Every structure is written in structure tokens, then in C-alpha cells.
Amino acid sequence: MGNEGGCTASRETIANRGRGQGWDGAKIEGLDRAAARGLLAGLGFRARKKLGQHFLVDGRVLEKILQAAELVPEDTVIEVGPGLGILTRALAERAGRVIAVELDTGLAGKLRQALPQAEVVEGDILSFSPLQLLGHRTSYKVVANIPYYITSPILRHFLEAEHKPSLMVVMVQREVGEAIVAKPGRLSLLAVSVQFYSQPKVLARVSAFSFYPPPKVESALLRLEVYEHPPVAVREPARFFQLVGAGFAAPRKQLHNSLAQGLEVTPEEASRLLEGAGIDPKRRAQTLSLEEWAHLCQRFLDVHTEGAGQG
């Protein structure tokens, strides 16, 4: 989800905790959806589908996000897509520093006026490194309702950064959240990538009617506890992900065939590589555990080292 923060501090009606009437008669316990719609109209804005704008209007969900973030006054928080600022304001009340990155020029300007207690940065989050936003090396958390269409790039942007967050609490599409926490047998490239850097957990499913306008899919609140060091020993992470990417290049194929295609080797060479790591070549990529991928990577690097030595 993107830019789904909420309404600015200057509109008291948005903070109303009474019952709101959702689309199609659905009721929510939380923030006022009609007020959100009115505020957007008053500001001359409309939710922009291409930016994935769906604004949070459910106070219960807001509280779940804040509880999951476990904020203290010493915390620094980076928020992606603050939108109208409901989450931004709540974060600023609890954390010592909030940096909100907003792509929408108009909303960024309004946020600066309404929320001087937050640092509003206009631009694409993927164009800023965490250190550029922070200004110096310090511990930080990421709390955000991120756009569905760039969920994977945003997660990778932070998890693969030189300076990683200690914690991420993000709203994602429900199916994506469930895929990220999957176990061997249902793993994907995204799941392996996220689980290499963090321990993910789906905290709650979130109805489409918790947002205005409601998206066409349900959401999930995802918490990522970022590891200081990956849970498996990998000498060269870039080669590890090259191997995993090759394995998932054709996930329906048996591993000896998908690796052959992804690594541009023969199926026989791929089979020998897998057998050398103690893995049945007929298995499929989604069945391998993180530990098995790490073991396979070790074997892959050893084979290349042996080949270079003989050359």
C-alpha cells in the first residue's frame, strides 16, 4: 500500500474515534472515512491509483502498527508514503525523530505545514540510501504502509542496505505477507531474500475497508526483526542470491533443470553440483530450506574455486 498514512493534525475531525461508515455499508471502528474524503476534496487532492494511494482510516489498525513498532523517545523512524499523516503524527508523538518520505509533491508540501515535528522529504524512497536520510550512522526503524507495486524493491532497499534498520513494521498485500513468512515447500525468491536478513511475522490481516479508498485486496501487517548477522553462514551474499535466483528462474522445473537454465550450465553439471551438496537434483526450488541454499552456495563457490585453481 502506498501513501496510506492518514489525515493531518490540523483536522480534528479525522481524529474522531467514533464509528465510520465504509463503502458498501461496511462499518469500521476507528477514524472517520467521510472526513478523510472531505479533507482530500478540501485540499484539492484525489487518491492517485498509480501511486498506490489508499489512506488509513482505522484507528484499531493504527494502534496495532504502533504496538508492533515498540517505539521509545530515543527512536528514529523512517516512514515511507506518509500520505495525509495519521501514522506520521502518531509516530512523532512517540519517537524522537521521524523522517517521512513522500513521493507526491502536493502532499509533501501540506505535510510540512501540518506536521513540523516530522522531517518531510519529497522524493522516491528508492533514490535515497538510509544514510542519506539519516545524515549519520544511527539505529533506526522503518514503519510504513508501502505501495503494493514496489513492495519487494522497498524491502530489498532497506534489508540489503549498508546501514540496515533494526526493525521494519510494514503493511503489505496479504498474499505477499503470507508468501514472505512461508516455510520450505512454499518458499519463493522473495521469502528467501527476506528471511536471509530478518525474522518475518504476520501480525494481523487488515480489511480493505480500513483504507480510503479501499483497495481491491486485503492487507497484512508484517513485522521484520532484522538480524545483525544472517542466520546462515554465506561467504559471498551476491553469489548466494545469484544461485537462489537461478533456482527460482523456473520454479516449476526440477532444480537440476532450473539451475542449468539460470546458471547457463548443462543439467548434468547442475546435478553434480546438487549431489555434491547432498540435495536431490529432482527437488524443486521452493522445497529447499535457507540452510540448504547456504550449503549449496558453499558447494557452488568451492567448485568455482577448484576450477580456477586448476585453470
N, C-alpha and C positions, 0 to 999 in steps of 0.2 A: 504494500500500500504506500502511496507517496503523499507527502504534504497533507497528512491527516491529523495534524496536531489539534486544532480546535480554535476557539474564539479568543479575541484579545481581552486583556484585563479591563479595558475601558467600557466593556459592555456587561453590566451586572446581570442582565437577563440571561446571559449564556451560562452563568454560574449557578442558575437555579437548579436545585436538586429534586424538583417535582417530577411527575410522570409526563413524558412527552409522547406524542402520537406519531408512530412511524408510518412509512409508506405502506399501502395496502392494509391499513388498520393495525399494523403491528405496534405494540406498545413497548416502550423501553423505560427502565428505571434509571434515570440519570440526567443528562444535560438536555437542554431544550433544542429539538431539531428545527422547529419553526423559527426560533431565534437565530440559529445558525444560517438558515436560508435568508432570513431578513437582513442579517449582518452582511452577508455576501452581496445582496442586492444593494444595500446602502453604500457599500464600498465600490459598487460598480464592477464586481467580480462575478465570474461564473466558474464552477469547478471545471478544470480542463482535463479531459479524458487522456490526452496524450502525455500529461504529466502524472497520471495516476492519482488525481486529487480526490480523496474521499476523507471527509473531516470527521474526527472522532466526536461523538455526541453522547457517549455513555459513561456516566460517572463511575459505575462499577468497574468497567474495563480500565479506566484511568487509575483507579486505586490499585488494581492488580498489577499494572505496569510499575507503579511507584513502589509497591511492596517488593516486587521482583528485583528492582534496581538497588534496594537496600542503601539508600543514599544517606550520607552524613555531610555536615557542613564543610568538611575538608575535601569533598569530592569535586572533580572536574568532569563535566559531561559534554559529549558531542552528540547533538541531535541532528538527524537527517530529515529534511522535509517538515519543518515545524508548522507549515500551513498557517492557520489562524491563531495558533499559540496556546491552546488549552494545556497541552502537555508541557510546552516551554515554560509557561508561568508556574506550573506545579513543580517542575524541576528546579527552577530558580529559587523557589521558596525553601528547597531542601538542600541543594548543593551549593558549594561555594562559588562555582563558576560554570556557566552554561554557554556553549558555543553552538548556535543554531545555524545550519547551512540550508539556505532556501534558494531553489532554482528560479522561482517565479519572481521577476523583478518587482512587480506591483506589491505582492505580499511581503516581500523583504522590506520594502520601504515602510509599509504600515506597521510591521512588527517592530522595527527600530523605534518608531514613535510610541507604540503602545507598551513595549517591554524594554525599557532602558536598562533593566537589571540583567538582561541577556546580551551576549555579543552575537549580533545577526550578521552572517557572512553570506553575500549573494554569490551564487555560482553553482556549478556542478560538483558534487561531493567527490566524484572520481578524479577531478582535476587538482584536488588538494591532498597532500600527504598529511597524516595526523600531526606530524611535527610542524608542518606549515601552519596548521590551525592552532596548535597549542603554543607555538612560539619557543618552547623549550621542552626538554625531556621531563615528563612528569606522569604519574599514574592517571589514567582516565577510564571512563566508562562510555559506552555507546548506548543510547536509549532512543529508539526511533520507530516510526511507522513507515517502513520503506516501500518504495514503488515496487509493485509485483514484477514489472517488466525488467527491472535491474536488480532483483534480489540477489542472485548469485554474484554479479560483479561487485556489489557493495559488500557482501560478506567476505569475499576474497580480498577486497581492497583493504579491509581492516585486519583480517586474520593473517594475511601474507605481508603486512607492512613491517618495516624495520622496527617500528615502535608500536607494538600491539596494545589493545585495550586489556584491562583486567577482566572485564565483563561486558557482554552485549545482551541487551533486552530489546527484542525487535518483534514487530508484527509482520507476519508473512502470510501468504496464501496457505490454507490449511493443508492441502495436499503436499506443498513444498515442505512445510514443517514436519509432517509425518514422514516424508522421504528422508529428511536430514537425520532424524533420530532412528532410522531403520537399523535392524540387526543383519548380520550375514545371512544371505538368502534373498534379501530385498535391497541390498546396498546399491548405490548409484555413485557416479563420479562426484556429484555434489556432496553426498553423505560422507564419502571417504575424505574429501577435501576438508569439510568442516570438522569431522571427528579427529582428523590428524592434529588440528590446532586447538580443539576445545571439547568440552563435555556438554553436548546439547540436551535440552529437555523441553518438551512441550508442556507449558503450564496450564493453558486453557484454550478451548475453542471459543471463537468470537463470532457472533452472528453478524451477517451483513447489515442488519438494522441498527448496529452500534455505530454506523457511519452515515454521514450525509454528503452526497447522495450514496445510497447503499451500493456496494459493488455486486457483481453477479455471482461471487463465490464467497464461501466462508473463510474466515481468517483463523490464525493460531498465534498465540503469544509464545514466543520462543526465547529461552534463556540459554546463553552460551557462556560457560565458565572457561575462560581462556587459559590454556596451560602455559606455564613458564617454559616448559620444555615438552616436545611431543611425547606421547605415551609409548612410542616405539622408536628404537634407535635407527636413524637413517643418515648415512654419511652425506648424501647429496640430495636434498629435497627436490631440486629441479629434475633430477633423473628419476626420482620416485614418482613424481607426478607425470613425467613423460611415459613411464611404464604403465601407471594406472590409466592414464588417458588412452593409451594404446589398447589396454584390456577392455575398456568400455567403448571403444570405437565401433564395435559391432556386438553389443551386449547379448544378442540372441544366439550368437555363434559360440561354439566351444572355444575355450581360451587359446588353444594352440592355433586356431584359425584367426581369432580376433587379434592376438598378439602378432601373428605373422603379417596381417594386414597393416596394423598400426606401426610396427617396428620395421616393416619392409624387409622381412627375412622369410625364409621358407617355413612352412608348417613343421617340417622335421626339426629345424633349428629351434623353433619355438617350443616344440615338445621336449627337446633335450633340456632346454632352459628350465621348463616347469618341473620335469622329473628330477633335475638336479636340486631343486628347492623342495622336493617331496610333495609336489602338487600334481594331482591327476590332470593331464592335458585336456581331458574331456569335460572338466568342470567349466562353469560359466563365471564371468567376472563378478556378478552380484553375490556369489556364494563365498568369496574369499573374505576372511577377516582382515582387520588392519594389520595384525601381526603377520599374517601370511603374505600380504602385499609387501611388508617390510623385508621379510625373509626372501621373497622373490627378487626384490630390488637389490639386496645384498648379493644374491647369486648373479644377477644381471651385471653388476659392477665388477664382480670377481672375474666373470667370463671376459669382459672387455679389457680388464687389466691384464689377464693372462694372454689375450690376443695381442695386446700392444707389446707385451714383453717378448713374445715370440717373433713379432714383426721386427 
